[in-house]
Amino acid sequence: MRRPRVPLVLAAGVAGSLAVGLTVPASATATARAGTAAPGPKPVSNSLPKVPVMRGGGGAVSSVDAVASQVGIDVLKAGGNAADAAVATAAALGVTEPYSTGIGGGGFFVFYDAKTGQVKTIDGRETAPRTFTQNAFLEPDGTPMAFDKAVNSGLSVGVPGSPATWDLAARTFGTQPLGALLKPAETIARRGFVVDQTFHDQTAANAKRFSNFPATAKVFLPGGSAPAVGSVFRNPDMAAAYRELRTHGVASLYAGRLGQAVVAEAENPHTKPGLRVPHGQITTADLRAYRALPKAPVHSQYRGLDVYGMPVPSSGGIAVAEILNLLEAIDQRTGTPLSAVSNADYLHRFSEASALAFADRNRYVGDVPGVPTSELVSQGFADERACLFSPDAALKRPVPFGSPDGSYSSCGPTATTSRLPNDGQSTSHLVVTDKWGNAVSYTLTIEQTGGSAITVPGWGFLLNNELTDFDFVPLSADVPDPNLPGPGKRPRSSMSPTVILDHGQLRLVAGSPGGATIITTVAQVLTEYLDRGMSLVDAIAAARLSSRNGVEQAEPALLSSPDAAALTAKGHVLMSTPEIGAATAIRVVGPNDFEAAAETVRRGGGSAMVVNPR
């Protein structure tokens, strides 16, 4: 429930030194942002131990970053609710995880209100400019633009939605003014944080394209290279951006000088000498027209539980629901519950259900009128689609999409297959619960790791490349494509922030980054926990498979197991990928008793915290 709006008095640390106990290790060097030695203010350390599981009361936060999780915990300690803590944590992630999220991106916010028992959402997805047409990513000869060319350009930049989401969430669900919630992020950006291996590696992996844009190189490549592990990374320009939002409100982005800077850089990106990239189409009118949209969630049921997720333009709520429905349908067809099969057979069922759900997602889901959401998440549709399942053999990929027409038989007709779309791989996810029983599941992104690689000069944050989530050309020449570019349109997303209720009571909140693998990651974590008897942290840590109606990706730990051989014998074609997703989740053990969980290894491990540890 919402609490009365009273001044938020943060622990000494959040407003000043951020959090009690956040200290810089003696080995850390005070390296300034531009690479020159500068003592500066005492930095915030991200060397807090990253604990993957913690249980206790008072509320809980789980994210990929310890500094950001601590910000959320401090907000809860100071009397803020789950929405307040989620906004503050998200803003902090924009500083410490700038290649995954931030002011220049967007996302989807799912809120559970304990007082009313309702789940509500905010669609903060980026939008295309009003001049954006179906041919936006076509070359003059009509061929699709090279994907990397489109990504690293102003053309890929959508109108940012994160600041509008934070503002709406704070006003609608929170108890504190946005300015107070953004203060910790400003402090972290100004004082700096200690570079860890993940931040260094992500910078190094993007160094070549970052070097193409002088403003990006100045901020993120101090001295011309990735910041060293143990050095201090400061971003005073980003601190200025957060201060601008705190003191002038989000109107500065959507109708003021911050927005003017975004438009100028997206329309005509500054590049190194001799390099030209496609210009963007965003105007100040596009910024003024932007709205974060309150929406009803997608609702389905699984094993008697109520599952809530995001509606379109996200495909996450729909696809996760369909995967779960298909698994129930397969139980019925085979007569053996998912909990009773071998691990290899579990993965086979999961892979087949995922492929079928992705076939339907690619065909029907986008920011268009008439998406048949209620049919796509219906058990009747899943029962019909499950007729294709064989316990002994994998379906040939890509599988055909179904017909969610409301008239279902034991084995309905299937249509043609289609080419697979591009899907970005980066994002961040956080989950929060508070002592009153409210909860947030929030996925936010700038799309690829490093977004468009374009930094807004003087303001220190990267712009998204979200518009490359559109299909550049129809996936199939003879089938309507709901995800083509269009004026003011929001590109389809795979983000899947999820809330699960048990007879009206909060049981679990979960989500993950990872592009299209978000859908399979969330569904696998849910089923490993709900069906396979794993603890929540073990379900998050389990080796993952991502089947998206093409060649299936599998992590090395799975590929080296006997399960991989069993899957291959059934006809699955497994492709190695280093890691899939980076999930976070919180389960409710009892009244004011929470277990927060995060990754043990992926992305350097996550950070699960509670206000009052047991």
C-alpha positions in Angstrom: 0.0 0.0 0.0 1.0 3.6 -0.4 2.3 5.3 2.7 1.6 9.0 3.5 4.1 11.4 1.8 6.6 12.4 4.5 10.1 13.7 4.0 12.5 10.8 3.4 15.4 11.0 5.7 18.0 8.6 4.4 20.6 7.0 6.4 23.7 9.1 6.8 25.1 7.3 4.0 22.6 7.5 1.1 22.4 11.3 1.0 26.0 11.8 2.0 28.3 8.9 2.1 25.6 6.6 0.6 25.5 3.8 3.0 27.1 3.0 6.3 29.8 0.5 5.6 30.4 1.5 1.9 34.1 2.1 1.9 36.8 2.0 -0.8 39.4 -0.8 -0.4 42.9 0.4 0.4 44.1 -1.1 -2.9 41.8 1.1 -5.0 43.3 4.0 -6.8 41.5 7.4 -7.0 41.7 7.6 -10.8 39.6 10.4 -12.2 37.2 9.9 -15.0 39.5 11.3 -17.6 42.3 9.0 -16.5 44.4 11.5 -14.5 45.2 11.0 -10.9 42.8 13.0 -8.7 42.0 12.3 -5.1 38.5 13.8 -5.4 35.8 12.9 -2.9 35.9 9.6 -1.2 34.4 7.1 -3.6 31.6 4.6 -3.1 32.8 1.1 -3.2 31.2 -1.7 -5.1 33.4 -4.2 -3.3 30.6 -4.9 -0.8 30.3 -8.7 -0.7 27.9 -9.8 -3.4 25.6 -12.2 -1.4 23.4 -14.3 -3.7 20.8 -15.2 -1.1 19.6 -13.5 2.1 16.5 -13.9 4.3 14.9 -11.6 6.8 12.3 -8.9 7.4 11.7 -5.2 6.8 11.8 -5.6 3.0 14.2 -6.9 0.4 16.1 -5.9 -2.7 17.8 -7.9 -5.3 19.8 -6.6 -8.3 23.0 -7.2 -10.1 25.0 -4.6 -8.2 25.7 -4.3 -4.5 25.8 -0.5 -4.4 22.5 -0.2 -6.1 20.9 -2.9 -3.9 22.2 -1.0 -0.8 20.6 2.2 -2.1 17.2 0.4 -2.2 17.7 -1.1 1.3 18.5 2.3 2.7 15.4 3.8 1.2 13.3 1.0 2.8 15.1 1.6 6.1 14.2 5.3 5.9 10.5 4.5 5.6 10.1 4.4 1.8 8.0 1.7 0.2 8.8 -0.8 -2.6 8.1 1.7 -5.4 10.4 4.3 -3.8 13.2 1.8 -3.4 12.8 0.4 -6.9 13.1 3.9 -8.4 16.2 4.8 -6.3 17.8 1.4 -7.1 17.1 1.8 -10.8 18.6 5.3 -10.9 21.7 3.9 -9.1 22.0 1.1 -11.6 22.1 3.8 -14.3 25.4 4.9 -12.8 27.0 1.6 -11.9 25.6 -0.4 -14.8 25.6 2.4 -17.5 26.0 0.0 -20.4 22.7 -1.8 -19.5 20.4 0.9 -18.3 20.1 4.6 -17.4 18.5 7.9 -18.2 18.7 7.3 -21.9 16.7 4.0 -21.9 13.3 2.6 -21.0 11.6 -0.4 -19.3 8.6 -2.0 -17.7 7.6 -1.5 -14.1 5.2 -4.0 -12.4 3.8 -3.1 -9.0 1.9 -5.2 -6.5 -0.3 -3.2 -4.1 -0.7 -5.1 -0.9 -3.6 -3.0 0.3 -5.8 -3.6 -2.8 -4.3 -6.9 -3.9 -4.0 -5.5 -7.4 -1.1 -5.7 -9.8 -0.5 -2.7 -12.0 2.1 -1.9 -14.6 3.8 1.1 -16.3 4.9 0.8 -19.9 8.0 3.0 -20.1 9.2 1.6 -23.5 11.0 3.9 -25.8 9.0 5.2 -28.8 10.0 5.8 -32.4 9.9 9.4 -33.8 6.7 10.5 -35.5 8.6 10.6 -38.8 9.7 6.9 -38.5 8.3 4.8 -41.3 8.3 1.1 -42.2 11.3 1.8 -44.5 13.4 3.4 -41.8 16.1 0.7 -41.7 16.2 0.2 -45.5 19.1 1.3 -47.7 18.3 3.3 -50.8 18.2 0.1 -52.9 15.6 -1.4 -50.6 17.8 -3.9 -48.8 17.9 -4.0 -45.0 20.6 -1.9 -43.4 23.5 -3.9 -41.8 22.5 -4.4 -38.1 25.7 -3.0 -36.7 25.5 0.1 -38.9 22.0 0.7 -37.6 22.9 0.1 -33.9 25.8 2.5 -33.8 23.9 5.5 -35.1 21.4 8.1 -34.2 18.8 6.2 -36.2 18.6 3.5 -33.6 17.7 5.9 -30.7 14.2 5.9 -29.4 12.6 8.5 -27.1 13.8 7.6 -23.6 11.2 6.4 -21.2 13.0 5.7 -17.9 12.8 9.2 -16.4 9.0 9.3 -17.2 8.6 5.9 -15.6 10.4 6.9 -12.5 8.3 10.0 -12.2 5.0 8.2 -12.7 5.9 5.3 -10.4 6.9 7.7 -7.6 3.8 9.8 -8.0 1.4 6.9 -8.4 2.8 4.1 -6.2 5.5 5.7 -4.1 5.5 7.9 -1.0 8.5 10.1 -1.7 9.3 12.9 -4.2 11.4 11.9 -7.2 14.1 14.4 -6.4 14.9 12.6 -3.1 15.0 9.2 -4.8 17.5 10.4 -7.5 19.9 11.9 -4.9 21.8 8.6 -4.2 22.5 8.1 -8.0 23.8 11.7 -8.2 26.1 11.1 -5.3 27.5 7.8 -6.7 28.1 9.4 -10.1 29.9 12.4 -8.5 32.0 10.5 -6.0 32.6 7.4 -8.1 32.7 3.7 -7.5 35.4 1.1 -7.6 35.6 -0.7 -11.0 35.0 -4.4 -10.8 35.9 -7.1 -13.4 32.5 -7.0 -15.1 32.5 -3.2 -15.6 36.1 -3.4 -17.0 35.3 -6.3 -19.3 32.1 -4.7 -20.7 34.0 -1.4 -21.3 36.8 -3.3 -23.1 34.4 -5.3 -25.2 32.9 -2.0 -26.4 36.0 0.1 -26.6 36.3 0.0 -30.4 32.8 1.4 -31.0 33.0 3.8 -28.0 36.1 5.3 -29.5 34.1 6.3 -32.6 32.2 8.9 -30.5 34.3 11.5 -28.7 31.9 12.2 -25.9 31.7 8.5 -25.2 35.4 8.0 -25.3 35.9 10.9 -22.9 33.6 9.5 -20.3 34.0 5.7 -20.6 37.6 5.3 -21.9 39.7 7.4 -19.5 43.2 7.7 -20.9 42.0 5.9 -24.0 41.3 2.5 -22.5 38.9 0.6 -20.2 39.2 1.7 -16.5 41.4 -0.8 -14.6 39.9 -3.1 -12.0 40.2 -1.4 -8.6 40.4 2.1 -10.0 37.7 4.7 -9.3 35.3 5.6 -12.0 33.6 9.0 -11.7 31.1 10.5 -14.0 30.5 14.1 -13.0 28.6 14.8 -16.2 26.1 12.1 -15.3 25.9 13.5 -11.8 24.9 16.8 -13.4 22.2 15.0 -15.4 20.7 13.5 -12.2 20.9 16.9 -10.5 19.1 18.4 -13.5 16.3 15.9 -13.2 16.1 16.3 -9.4 15.9 20.1 -9.4 14.0 20.7 -12.7 12.0 17.5 -12.9 11.7 15.2 -15.8 10.3 18.1 -17.8 14.0 19.0 -18.4 14.2 15.8 -20.6 10.8 16.0 -22.2 10.5 19.8 -22.6 13.8 21.4 -21.6 17.5 21.7 -22.0 18.3 18.1 -21.2 16.0 17.0 -24.0 17.5 19.6 -26.4 20.9 18.0 -25.8 19.5 14.5 -26.5 17.9 15.6 -29.7 21.0 17.4 -31.0 23.2 14.4 -30.4 20.8 11.8 -31.8 20.0 13.9 -34.9 23.7 14.6 -35.7 26.0 12.3 -33.6 29.5 13.7 -33.1 32.0 11.1 -34.4 35.7 10.8 -34.8 37.2 12.4 -38.0 36.4 10.6 -41.2 33.5 8.6 -39.7 29.8 9.2 -40.6 26.9 7.3 -39.2 23.2 7.5 -40.0 21.4 10.5 -38.4 18.5 10.1 -36.0 15.0 11.4 -36.4 14.0 12.4 -32.8 12.7 15.9 -32.4 11.8 18.0 -29.4 8.1 17.4 -30.4 8.7 13.7 -30.0 10.0 14.2 -26.5 7.0 16.5 -25.6 4.6 13.8 -26.9 6.1 11.0 -24.8 4.1 9.4 -22.0 4.8 6.5 -19.7 1.6 4.5 -19.9 -0.3 2.8 -17.0 -1.6 -0.6 -18.3 -3.4 -3.6 -17.1 -1.1 -6.6 -16.7 -1.2 -9.9 -18.6 -2.8 -12.5 -16.3 -2.6 -16.2 -16.5 -2.6 -19.2 -14.1 -0.1 -21.9 -13.5 -0.5 -24.8 -11.0 -3.3 -22.7 -9.3 -1.1 -19.6 -9.0 -1.8 -16.3 -10.6 0.9 -15.1 -12.9 1.2 -11.4 -13.8 3.4 -9.9 -16.5 3.7 -7.0 -18.9 1.4 -6.5 -21.9 2.3 -5.4 -25.3 4.7 -3.9 -26.5 6.4 -6.5 -24.3 6.1 -10.0 -25.5 7.3 -11.2 -22.1 4.1 -11.6 -20.2 2.4 -13.4 -23.1 5.3 -15.7 -24.0 6.1 -16.7 -20.4 2.4 -17.4 -19.8 2.2 -19.6 -23.0 5.3 -21.6 -22.0 3.8 -22.3 -18.6 0.5 -23.2 -20.2 2.1 -25.5 -22.7 4.0 -27.3 -19.9 0.7 -28.0 -18.1 -0.8 -29.2 -21.4 2.1 -31.5 -21.9 1.6 -32.9 -18.4 -2.0 -33.7 -19.4 -1.0 -35.3 -22.8 1.7 -37.5 -21.3 0.1 -38.3 -18.0 3.4 -37.5 -16.2 3.9 -34.2 -14.3 6.9 -32.1 -14.9 8.0 -32.7 -11.4 8.4 -36.5 -12.0 10.4 -36.6 -15.2 14.2 -36.7 -15.6 16.1 -33.5 -15.9 16.8 -34.3 -19.6 13.1 -34.8 -20.2 12.3 -31.6 -18.3 14.6 -29.7 -20.6 13.1 -31.3 -23.6 9.6 -30.3 -22.6 10.8 -26.8 -21.7 12.6 -26.4 -25.0 9.6 -27.5 -27.1 7.2 -25.3 -25.2 9.6 -22.3 -25.6 9.9 -22.9 -29.4 6.2 -23.0 -29.8 5.6 -19.9 -27.7 8.3 -18.0 -29.7 6.7 -19.0 -33.0 3.4 -17.4 -31.8 5.1 -14.4 -30.3 7.0 -13.6 -33.5 3.8 -13.8 -35.5 1.3 -12.0 -33.4 2.9 -9.7 -30.8 3.9 -6.1 -31.4 2.7 -2.6 -30.8 -0.3 -2.9 -33.0 -4.1 -3.0 -32.5 -5.7 -6.4 -32.1 -3.0 -8.5 -30.6 -4.9 -11.6 -29.4 -3.5 -11.6 -25.9 -6.3 -13.4 -24.1 -6.2 -16.2 -26.6 -2.4 -16.5 -26.7 -2.4 -16.9 -22.9 -5.4 -19.2 -22.8 -5.1 -22.8 -21.7 -7.3 -23.9 -24.6 -4.8 -22.5 -27.2 -1.9 -24.1 -25.3 -3.7 -27.5 -25.2 -4.2 -27.3 -29.0 -0.6 -26.3 -29.6 0.7 -29.1 -27.3 -0.6 -31.7 -29.8 2.7 -31.2 -31.7 4.8 -32.4 -28.7 6.5 -35.7 -28.8 8.3 -37.1 -25.8 10.8 -38.8 -28.0 11.8 -36.2 -30.7 12.3 -32.5 -31.0 10.2 -30.6 -33.5 12.1 -29.3 -36.5 13.0 -25.7 -36.1 11.5 -23.2 -36.8 8.2 -24.6 -35.8 5.0 -23.1 -37.3 2.9 -20.6 -35.5 -0.6 -21.5 -34.3 -4.1 -20.0 -34.7 -5.3 -18.3 -31.5 -8.8 -18.0 -32.9 -10.8 -19.1 -29.8 -11.9 -22.4 -31.5 -9.6 -25.1 -30.3 -9.6 -28.9 -31.0 -7.3 -31.6 -29.8 -4.9 -30.8 -32.6 -5.5 -27.6 -34.5 -4.1 -26.3 -37.8 -0.7 -24.8 -38.0 0.6 -22.2 -40.4 3.9 -21.4 -42.1 7.1 -20.7 -40.4 8.9 -17.4 -40.5 12.4 -16.0 -40.3 13.7 -15.2 -36.8 14.2 -11.6 -35.7 17.2 -9.8 -34.2 17.1 -9.5 -30.4 19.4 -7.5 -28.2 21.2 -9.1 -25.2 21.6 -6.5 -22.5 19.3 -5.1 -19.8 19.1 -5.0 -16.0 16.5 -6.2 -13.6 15.6 -5.5 -10.0 13.0 -6.8 -7.5 11.9 -5.1 -4.3 9.5 -6.0 -1.5 8.7 -3.9 1.6 7.5 -4.5 5.1 3.9 -3.6 4.2 3.8 -6.4 1.5 4.1 -4.3 -1.6 6.4 -5.5 -4.4 8.0 -4.3 -7.6 9.5 -6.3 -10.5 11.2 -3.9 -12.8 13.2 -4.6 -16.0 15.0 -1.6 -17.6 17.4 -1.3 -20.5 19.3 0.7 -23.2 19.2 -2.4 -25.4 22.6 -3.7 -26.4 25.5 -3.6 -23.9 26.5 0.0 -24.4 23.3 0.9 -26.3 23.9 3.0 -29.4 27.4 3.9 -28.1 26.4 7.6 -28.3 26.8 9.6 -25.1 25.0 13.0 -24.7 27.9 15.5 -24.5 28.1 17.2 -21.1 25.5 14.9 -19.5 27.4 11.6 -19.3 24.8 9.0 -20.2 24.4 6.7 -23.2 21.5 6.7 -25.5 19.6 3.6 -26.3 19.5 1.6 -29.6 16.0 0.4 -28.9 14.6 1.0 -32.3 16.7 -1.9 -33.7 14.3 -4.1 -31.8 12.0 -3.5 -34.8 12.1 -6.0 -37.6 13.9 -4.2 -40.5 11.8 -6.1 -43.1 8.8 -8.5 -42.7 9.9 -11.8 -41.2 7.9 -13.6 -43.9 6.9 -12.0 -47.2 3.4 -13.5 -47.1 2.6 -13.1 -43.4 1.8 -9.8 -41.6 4.6 -8.6 -39.3 3.4 -6.8 -36.1 6.9 -5.5 -35.3 7.8 -3.3 -38.3 8.8 0.3 -37.6 6.1 3.0 -37.5 5.5 6.6 -36.4 5.4 6.8 -32.6 5.5 3.0 -32.3 7.1 1.1 -29.5 9.3 -1.8 -30.6 8.5 -5.2 -29.3 10.4 -6.3 -26.2 11.1 -9.5 -24.4 11.4 -8.0 -21.0 9.4 -10.2 -18.5 9.1 -8.7 -15.0 6.8 -11.1 -13.2 4.7 -11.2 -10.1 3.1 -14.4 -8.8 0.3 -14.5 -6.3 -1.1 -17.5 -4.3 -4.8 -17.1 -3.5 -4.3 -13.3 -3.6 -1.2 -13.3 -1.5 2.2 -12.3 -2.8 4.4 -15.4 -3.3 7.2 -14.4 -5.8 8.6 -11.6 -7.9 11.2 -12.4 -10.6 12.8 -11.2 -13.8 16.0 -11.1 -15.8 18.0 -9.2 -18.4 19.2 -10.9 -21.6 17.3 -9.8 -24.7 15.0 -12.6 -26.0 16.6 -15.0 -23.6 14.8 -13.1 -20.8 11.6 -15.0 -21.6 13.2 -18.4 -21.4 15.3 -17.4 -18.3 12.3 -16.3 -16.4 10.2 -19.4 -17.4 13.1 -21.7 -16.5 13.7 -20.1 -13.1 10.0 -20.3 -12.3 9.7 -24.0 -13.3 12.9 -25.1 -11.6 11.6 -23.5 -8.4 7.9 -24.3 -8.6 8.1 -27.8 -10.3 11.6 -29.2 -9.8 12.0 -28.7 -6.1 15.0 -26.4 -6.3 15.6 -23.6 -3.8 15.1 -20.1 -5.3 18.9 -19.4 -5.5 19.6 -22.8 -7.0 16.9 -22.3 -9.6 18.6 -19.1 -10.5 22.0 -20.7 -10.6 21.0 -23.8 -12.6 22.5 -24.2 -16.1 20.3 -22.7 -18.7 18.8 -23.6 -22.1 17.2 -21.0 -24.4 15.1 -22.3 -27.2 13.7 -19.5 -29.3 12.4 -21.4 -32.3 15.8 -21.6 -33.9 19.1 -23.2 -32.9 19.0 -23.7 -29.2 21.5 -22.0 -27.0 22.9 -23.8 -23.9 25.5 -22.8 -21.3 28.7 -24.8 -21.0 27.7 -26.5 -17.8 24.7 -27.9 -19.6 26.6 -28.8 -22.7 29.1 -30.8 -20.7 26.4 -32.8 -18.8 24.7 -36.1 -19.8 21.5 -34.1 -20.3 23.0 -32.5 -23.5 23.7 -36.0 -25.0 20.1 -37.0 -24.2 18.7 -33.8 -25.8 20.9 -34.3 -28.9 19.6 -37.9 -29.2 16.1 -36.4 -29.4 17.1 -34.1 -32.3 17.9 -30.9 -30.4 20.7 -28.8 -31.9 22.6 -27.1 -29.1 24.8 -24.1 -29.6 27.2 -23.0 -26.8 26.9 -19.5 -25.3 28.8 -18.3 -22.3 25.8 -17.3 -20.2 22.1 -16.8 -20.4 20.4 -14.1 -18.4 21.1 -12.8 -14.9 18.0 -13.4 -12.9 16.9 -11.8 -9.6 13.9 -12.9 -7.5 12.3 -12.6 -4.0 10.0 -15.1 -2.4 7.7 -14.4 0.4 8.3 -16.9 3.2 5.7 -15.4 5.6 4.4 -12.1 6.9 7.4 -9.7 6.7 9.7 -12.6 6.0 11.5 -12.5 2.6 14.2 -14.5 0.8 16.0 -12.4 -1.8 18.0 -14.3 -4.4 20.4 -13.4 -7.2 23.0 -14.9 -9.5 25.9 -16.8 -7.9 28.3 -16.4 -10.9 26.7 -14.8 -14.0 27.7 -11.2 -14.6 30.0 -11.4 -11.7 27.2 -12.5 -9.3 24.2 -10.5 -8.1 23.4 -8.8 -4.8 20.5 -10.0 -2.6 19.8 -8.0 0.5 17.1 -7.7 3.2 16.6 -4.8 5.7 16.8 -7.0 8.8 18.8 -10.2 8.1 17.9 -13.3 10.1 
